[in-house]
Amino acid sequence: MSEERDEGVNQDRPGPTTFVDCDETIRRLYAYLDGELTEQRRAEIAQHLDLCGPCVGAFGFEAELRAAIANRCKDRVPDSLVERVAAALRQESEAAAGEGS
């Protein structure tokens, strides 16, 4: 792959100016899904996904997988534990306030 293609300017359409290939799109898919990319890089990846069936398929699969995991992997914390942690935090906060006086 040439540097010209990697750094090429896309003058045919407005928007991203850096070419993003399938390998880079797949490598950055998790960062894209997590919102960890710059606006420029997000726009480049989004443009690639708009134009590439295989990559948009991978994106859809990963997005659905994450949603399924998030929905099914929710642990319920017992109310008694929540109350004990809250009480311990209050005690620590009060103790810290008392030390600062």
N, C-alpha and C positions, 0 to 999 in steps of 0.2 A: 504494500500500500504506500503510495507516495505521500510525502509531507504536504504537497500541494493539496491533495484531497483532504487530508486530515485538518489542515488549517484553511481550507478553501473558503472563499466568500460566496455566499448564496445570494446572487443578485436577481434571481428570477422571482423570489417571493420575499415579502417583508418578514422580519422576525429574526430568528437565530442566524448567526453568520458562520458558525463553526460546524463542520460536518461531524456527525456522530454516527458511528457504524454500529452494527448489531452487537459485536463483542463488547464495546464500551457501554451500550445501552443495557445489556444483560448484567455486566459487572456493576453498574450503578443502580440497578433496579431497586435494591433494598434501601439505599440512601434516598432514592426518588420517592418510594413509598413512605419512608419515615420523615420526609420533608427536610432532609439534611443537605440539600444542594442549594447553590446560589440560584437566584431567579433566572439568570442567563442559562445555566446548565439545565435547570428544570425545563425551560422553554425549548432547549435543543433536544432533550430527551422526549418531551411531549411531541415535538414535530416529527421525530423519528417514529414514535409509536403511532402517530396518525398515518404514516406512510408504509409501515412494515407489519404485515399480517402475523408472521411468526413471533415477532417481539411483542406485539400487542396481545397475542395469545398467552405468552409467558407472563406478561404483566397481569392479565386477567386472572390467570391461575394463582399467582402469588398473592394478589389482592384478596381473592376469595379464600385462600388458605389462611391468610392472616386473620381475616374476619371470623372464620370458623374457629380457629384456635382461641381468639379473644373471647368469643361467645361461650365456648365450652370450658375454658380454663379459668373460671372465676371461683376462687375459694371463698367460702363464707367464713368470716371470722366470728367466733362466738361473742355474744354481747358481754359476757363476763370478762373476757380478755380485753375487749375494748374499754370497759369500765376500769379495769386494773391499770391499763396503760395510761389512760387519762388521769387517774388518781396519782400515779407515779410522776407524770409530767407536771401536774399541779404542785406536788410536794417539792419537786426539784426547782420549779420556778419560784416558789415561796422561799426556799432555802437560798437560792441565788439572790433574791431581792433582799433577804435579811443580811446577807454578807456585804451587800453594797451600801448598807446604812451606816 
